[in-house]
């Protein structure tokens, strides 16, 4: 089955991909995120060419699939604190809690 699609979305837009199983929704997302290469055609993501500038796209985007990047053996709070592990000793527990709350309330990732 071939997937042909024209899609344009403004930066920051929310897009809903809807369709029956096997329609190509996941394939389209994987192509956009450069997890797989398009077999024909091409396109741009954030102004970067899908076939020639894959690394640039990867630096600016992330594909969040069905599996999470959470550690199953950690609690939700521990998973939220985990990105700050490299700051051990340089950030207090209360500052960490405040940072997590700020991130959750703002909707921004907060970690680079």
Backbone as a chain_set.jsonl record, in Angstrom:
{"seq": "XXXXXXXXXXXXXXXXXXXXXXXXXXXXXXXXXXXXXXXXXXXXXXXXXXXXXXXXXXXXXXXXXXXXXXXXXXXXXXXXXXXXXXXXXXXXXXXXXXXXXXXXXXXXXXXX", "coords": {"N": [[0.837, -1.18, 0.0], [0.561, 2.196, -0.79], [1.311, 5.34, 0.571], [0.187, 8.481, 0.111], [0.375, 11.851, 0.714], [-0.612, 15.176, 1.401], [0.241, 17.615, 3.565], [-0.021, 20.386, 5.604], [0.876, 22.292, 8.311], [0.747, 24.872, 10.674], [3.479, 26.044, 12.678], [3.494, 24.787, 15.942], [0.87, 24.016, 15.876], [-1.905, 21.845, 16.585], [-2.534, 18.686, 15.377], [-4.795, 16.302, 14.184], [-4.655, 13.01, 13.272], [-6.601, 10.814, 11.625], [-8.126, 7.696, 10.995], [-8.779, 4.418, 9.61], [-7.351, 1.306, 10.88], [-4.23, 0.556, 9.451], [-4.256, 2.583, 7.58], [-2.138, 4.314, 7.325], [-1.405, 6.235, 9.188], [0.492, 6.092, 11.337], [2.755, 5.518, 9.827], [3.024, 7.903, 8.327], [3.607, 9.727, 10.421], [6.016, 8.62, 11.312], [7.632, 9.018, 9.068], [7.654, 11.835, 8.958], [8.993, 12.35, 11.355], [11.433, 11.348, 10.745], [12.028, 8.732, 11.371], [11.742, 6.725, 9.605], [12.505, 6.549, 6.102], [11.044, 8.345, 3.351], [9.667, 6.512, 0.643], [9.238, 7.483, -1.834], [8.837, 10.709, -3.349], [8.8, 13.652, -1.276], [9.454, 16.219, 1.15], [9.159, 18.909, 3.545], [10.034, 19.641, 6.906], [9.548, 21.908, 9.35], [10.946, 23.605, 7.702], [13.144, 22.116, 6.95], [14.564, 19.762, 4.739], [13.151, 16.588, 4.161], [14.663, 14.387, 3.304], [17.329, 15.186, 3.002], [18.072, 16.663, 5.259], [17.853, 15.305, 7.713], [18.99, 15.047, 10.321], [18.807, 17.646, 11.334], [16.039, 17.918, 11.503], [15.524, 15.982, 13.437], [16.727, 17.163, 15.643], [14.919, 19.136, 16.252], [12.419, 18.024, 16.587], [10.292, 15.44, 17.983], [9.258, 12.116, 18.156], [6.601, 10.772, 19.71], [5.548, 7.837, 20.406], [3.473, 4.926, 20.802], [4.683, 3.738, 22.928], [6.033, 4.842, 25.983], [8.609, 7.067, 27.189], [9.104, 6.682, 29.753], [10.351, 5.359, 32.822], [9.398, 2.311, 33.933], [9.793, 1.259, 36.461], [9.981, 3.416, 38.11], [8.252, 5.889, 40.049], [5.62, 8.227, 39.106], [6.338, 10.802, 39.969], [9.098, 10.425, 40.384], [9.912, 9.923, 37.765], [9.438, 12.445, 36.682], [11.3, 13.955, 38.078], [13.665, 12.837, 37.219], [15.081, 13.937, 34.877], [16.579, 15.941, 36.073], [18.661, 14.77, 37.322], [21.335, 15.073, 36.686], [21.974, 17.389, 37.9], [22.567, 16.94, 40.48], [22.744, 17.762, 43.83], [22.992, 20.444, 43.234], [20.563, 21.567, 43.085], [17.817, 22.162, 45.113], [15.442, 19.975, 46.809], [12.942, 21.313, 47.11], [13.143, 23.332, 45.19], [13.284, 21.748, 42.93], [10.719, 20.536, 42.987], [9.155, 22.857, 42.619], [10.003, 23.623, 40.078], [9.124, 21.44, 38.528], [6.339, 21.696, 38.905], [5.963, 24.212, 37.68], [6.632, 23.567, 35.027], [4.672, 21.635, 34.416], [2.354, 23.189, 34.645], [2.766, 25.116, 32.687], [2.924, 23.775, 30.302], [5.165, 23.509, 28.775], [8.213, 21.79, 27.906], [10.482, 22.324, 29.479], [12.949, 21.16, 29.983], [16.103, 20.834, 28.514]], "CA": [[0.0, 0.0, 0.0], [1.307, 3.44, -0.866], [0.738, 6.463, 1.294], [0.458, 9.778, -0.501], [-0.288, 12.81, 1.573], [-0.23, 16.58, 1.447], [-0.084, 18.085, 4.906], [0.606, 21.631, 6.019], [0.42, 22.735, 9.63], [1.536, 25.969, 11.236], [4.302, 25.674, 13.832], [2.758, 24.793, 17.196], [-0.511, 23.575, 15.681], [-2.284, 20.492, 16.952], [-3.082, 18.015, 14.208], [-5.382, 14.993, 14.456], [-4.647, 12.065, 12.153], [-7.675, 9.879, 11.891], [-8.357, 6.759, 9.915], [-8.838, 3.011, 10.046], [-6.082, 0.594, 10.991], [-3.593, 0.308, 8.163], [-4.416, 3.714, 6.662], [-0.855, 4.991, 7.163], [-1.225, 7.318, 10.158], [1.78, 5.92, 12.01], [3.795, 5.634, 8.799], [3.195, 9.326, 8.054], [4.311, 10.328, 11.558], [7.394, 8.12, 11.323], [8.351, 9.713, 7.99], [7.834, 13.222, 9.387], [9.991, 12.358, 12.432], [12.626, 10.742, 10.146], [12.284, 7.381, 11.876], [11.876, 5.973, 8.353], [12.64, 7.437, 4.935], [9.98, 8.197, 2.352], [10.092, 5.676, -0.478], [9.185, 8.373, -2.997], [8.369, 12.04, -2.982], [9.592, 14.333, -0.276], [8.765, 17.273, 1.866], [9.942, 19.637, 4.533], [9.533, 19.733, 8.274], [10.141, 23.108, 9.931], [11.835, 24.173, 6.709], [14.238, 21.195, 6.657], [14.235, 18.728, 3.767], [12.972, 15.275, 4.791], [15.672, 13.402, 2.931], [18.706, 15.705, 3.094], [18.356, 17.336, 6.536], [17.219, 14.472, 8.737], [19.525, 15.35, 11.656], [18.233, 18.927, 11.752], [14.653, 17.633, 11.891], [15.574, 15.236, 14.699], [17.062, 18.083, 16.739], [13.789, 20.031, 16.514], [11.159, 17.296, 16.757], [10.362, 14.159, 18.668], [8.115, 11.237, 17.913], [6.134, 10.099, 20.914], [4.691, 6.768, 19.914], [2.634, 4.214, 21.757], [5.495, 3.459, 24.11], [6.518, 6.062, 26.618], [10.017, 7.088, 27.562], [9.145, 6.625, 31.203], [10.889, 4.148, 33.431], [8.274, 1.665, 34.593], [10.082, 0.967, 37.862], [9.952, 4.662, 38.863], [6.93, 6.508, 40.211], [5.424, 9.382, 38.218], [7.158, 11.895, 40.489], [10.505, 10.107, 40.116], [10.129, 10.131, 36.328], [9.49, 13.886, 36.453], [12.551, 14.47, 38.643], [14.808, 12.167, 36.618], [15.932, 14.79, 34.025], [17.433, 16.81, 36.885], [19.648, 13.931, 38.008], [22.68, 15.588, 36.431], [22.175, 18.575, 38.731], [22.617, 16.432, 41.857], [23.383, 18.629, 44.811], [22.951, 21.86, 42.866], [19.176, 22.029, 43.13], [17.169, 21.631, 46.318], [14.185, 19.266, 46.54], [11.817, 22.244, 46.931], [13.322, 23.979, 43.88], [12.921, 20.734, 41.943], [9.245, 20.452, 42.987], [8.623, 24.08, 42.005], [10.304, 23.568, 38.636], [8.201, 20.457, 37.946], [5.005, 22.312, 38.876], [5.98, 25.249, 36.639], [6.629, 22.896, 33.725], [3.357, 21.025, 34.21], [1.341, 24.229, 34.481], [3.002, 25.901, 31.473], [2.806, 22.938, 29.124], [6.459, 23.438, 28.097], [9.026, 20.683, 28.406], [11.293, 22.847, 30.556], [14.281, 20.558, 30.031], [16.719, 20.797, 27.194]], "C": [[0.881, 1.242, 0.0], [0.563, 4.533, -0.117], [1.145, 7.739, 0.582], [-0.314, 10.808, 0.305], [0.259, 14.21, 1.348], [-0.68, 17.083, 2.807], [0.676, 19.368, 5.163], [0.02, 22.007, 7.357], [1.33, 23.85, 10.104], [2.337, 25.448, 12.434], [3.466, 25.806, 15.11], [1.321, 24.321, 17.082], [-0.702, 22.157, 16.204], [-2.985, 19.87, 15.761], [-3.604, 16.647, 14.634], [-5.303, 14.165, 13.182], [-5.649, 10.977, 12.494], [-7.851, 8.951, 10.711], [-8.353, 5.336, 10.441], [-7.43, 2.424, 10.191], [-5.53, 0.339, 9.596], [-3.674, 1.456, 7.182], [-3.123, 4.488, 6.451], [-0.597, 6.127, 8.137], [0.153, 7.243, 10.818], [2.928, 6.046, 11.021], [4.062, 7.098, 8.489], [3.964, 9.999, 9.183], [5.763, 9.884, 11.613], [8.231, 8.758, 10.213], [8.649, 11.151, 8.417], [8.927, 13.326, 10.453], [11.322, 11.753, 11.996], [12.996, 9.401, 10.762], [12.412, 6.407, 10.709], [11.966, 6.986, 7.211], [11.452, 7.268, 4.006], [10.509, 7.359, 1.185], [10.028, 6.447, -1.794], [8.659, 9.718, -2.52], [9.286, 12.67, -1.948], [8.78, 15.385, 0.418], [9.715, 17.98, 2.801], [9.236, 19.595, 5.872], [10.284, 20.886, 8.919], [11.185, 23.725, 9.004], [13.012, 23.284, 6.331], [13.75, 20.102, 5.716], [14.214, 17.346, 4.43], [14.062, 14.267, 4.454], [17.1, 13.898, 3.135], [19.061, 16.279, 4.464], [17.709, 16.621, 7.718], [17.695, 14.803, 10.153], [18.957, 16.662, 12.191], [16.782, 18.742, 12.208], [14.636, 16.939, 13.241], [15.918, 16.138, 15.886], [15.862, 18.923, 17.16], [12.475, 19.324, 16.819], [11.382, 16.042, 17.59], [9.091, 13.38, 18.373], [7.779, 10.539, 19.214], [5.116, 9.071, 20.462], [3.846, 6.149, 21.014], [3.377, 3.881, 23.035], [5.983, 4.775, 24.682], [8.009, 5.957, 26.857], [10.16, 7.072, 29.081], [9.754, 5.306, 31.658], [9.785, 3.521, 34.272], [8.517, 1.399, 36.068], [10.148, 2.231, 38.721], [8.522, 5.161, 38.984], [6.818, 7.681, 39.228], [6.301, 10.548, 38.667], [8.638, 11.648, 40.213], [10.834, 10.293, 38.639], [10.214, 11.62, 36.003], [10.788, 14.488, 36.969], [13.78, 13.938, 37.918], [15.662, 13.057, 35.714], [16.873, 15.696, 34.816], [18.523, 16.025, 37.608], [21.064, 14.443, 37.829], [22.99, 16.825, 37.27], [22.304, 18.198, 40.202], [23.397, 17.379, 42.76], [23.284, 20.102, 44.473], [21.532, 22.417, 42.852], [18.491, 21.368, 44.323], [15.894, 20.884, 45.936], [13.005, 20.214, 46.324], [11.925, 22.982, 45.6], [12.94, 23.014, 42.764], [11.402, 20.612, 41.843], [8.632, 21.67, 42.294], [8.836, 24.083, 40.501], [9.348, 22.609, 37.937], [6.8, 21.039, 37.843], [4.922, 23.395, 37.797], [5.885, 24.633, 35.25], [5.249, 22.314, 33.439], [2.283, 22.078, 33.947], [1.523, 25.001, 33.167], [2.794, 25.1, 30.199], [4.089, 22.854, 28.321], [7.284, 22.312, 28.697], [9.931, 21.12, 29.539], [12.691, 22.28, 30.646], [14.846, 20.534, 28.633], [17.762, 19.706, 27.14]], "O": [[1.86, 1.301, 0.743], [-0.663, 4.626, -0.175], [2.334, 8.035, 0.468], [-1.511, 10.653, 0.548], [1.456, 14.393, 1.13], [-1.857, 16.983, 3.154], [1.888, 19.427, 4.96], [-1.2, 22.037, 7.521], [2.549, 23.775, 9.949], [1.909, 24.517, 13.116], [2.809, 26.825, 15.324], [0.62, 24.235, 18.09], [0.244, 21.371, 16.255], [-3.915, 20.451, 15.201], [-2.928, 15.92, 15.362], [-5.819, 14.566, 12.139], [-5.546, 10.312, 13.524], [-7.739, 9.37, 9.559], [-7.969, 5.086, 11.583], [-6.455, 2.981, 9.688], [-6.26, -0.044, 8.682], [-3.206, 1.326, 6.051], [-3.017, 5.248, 5.488], [0.334, 6.908, 7.939], [0.887, 8.231, 10.845], [3.967, 6.621, 11.346], [5.222, 7.5, 8.396], [4.887, 10.77, 8.921], [6.645, 10.683, 11.927], [9.42, 9.01, 10.407], [9.772, 11.628, 8.255], [9.702, 14.282, 10.454], [12.246, 11.656, 12.804], [14.15, 8.977, 10.684], [13.102, 5.392, 10.808], [11.55, 8.136, 7.351], [10.909, 6.17, 3.884], [11.669, 7.492, 0.793], [10.7, 6.086, -2.76], [8.108, 9.837, -1.426], [10.429, 12.245, -1.782], [7.557, 15.434, 0.288], [10.911, 17.69, 2.846], [8.009, 19.524, 5.953], [11.51, 20.852, 9.025], [12.178, 24.293, 9.458], [13.807, 23.661, 5.471], [12.648, 19.579, 5.882], [15.134, 16.981, 5.162], [14.346, 13.377, 5.256], [17.992, 13.097, 3.415], [20.242, 16.371, 4.798], [17.105, 17.241, 8.594], [16.889, 14.835, 11.083], [18.661, 16.769, 13.381], [16.357, 19.347, 13.192], [13.82, 17.272, 14.099], [15.454, 15.904, 17.002], [15.795, 19.375, 18.303], [11.519, 19.96, 17.263], [12.516, 15.645, 17.859], [7.993, 13.935, 18.349], [8.597, 9.795, 19.755], [3.966, 9.401, 20.173], [3.55, 6.785, 22.025], [2.773, 3.757, 24.101], [6.306, 5.705, 23.944], [8.596, 4.881, 26.739], [11.214, 7.411, 29.619], [9.678, 4.287, 30.971], [9.296, 4.137, 35.219], [7.569, 1.319, 36.849], [10.348, 2.139, 39.932], [7.683, 4.888, 38.125], [7.802, 8.072, 38.6], [6.933, 11.207, 37.841], [9.357, 12.577, 39.845], [11.917, 10.769, 38.3], [10.99, 12.015, 35.133], [11.321, 15.423, 36.373], [14.846, 14.547, 38.004], [16.887, 12.951, 35.772], [17.87, 16.169, 34.27], [19.238, 16.592, 38.434], [21.904, 14.273, 38.712], [24.14, 17.257, 37.34], [22.162, 19.054, 41.075], [24.541, 17.739, 42.486], [23.477, 20.941, 45.353], [21.332, 23.611, 42.629], [18.583, 20.155, 44.508], [15.327, 21.124, 44.871], [12.159, 19.965, 45.465], [10.91, 23.233, 44.949], [12.342, 23.418, 41.767], [10.854, 20.588, 40.741], [7.713, 21.538, 41.486], [7.959, 24.495, 39.741], [8.82, 22.927, 36.871], [6.142, 20.896, 36.813], [3.924, 23.483, 37.081], [5.143, 25.121, 34.397], [4.719, 22.482, 32.341], [1.4, 21.872, 33.114], [0.547, 25.488, 32.597], [2.521, 25.666, 29.141], [4.115, 22.194, 27.282], [7.083, 21.925, 29.848], [10.135, 20.357, 30.482], [13.545, 22.857, 31.319], [14.132, 20.243, 27.674], [18.4, 19.512, 26.105]]}, "num_chains": 1, "name": "protein.A"}
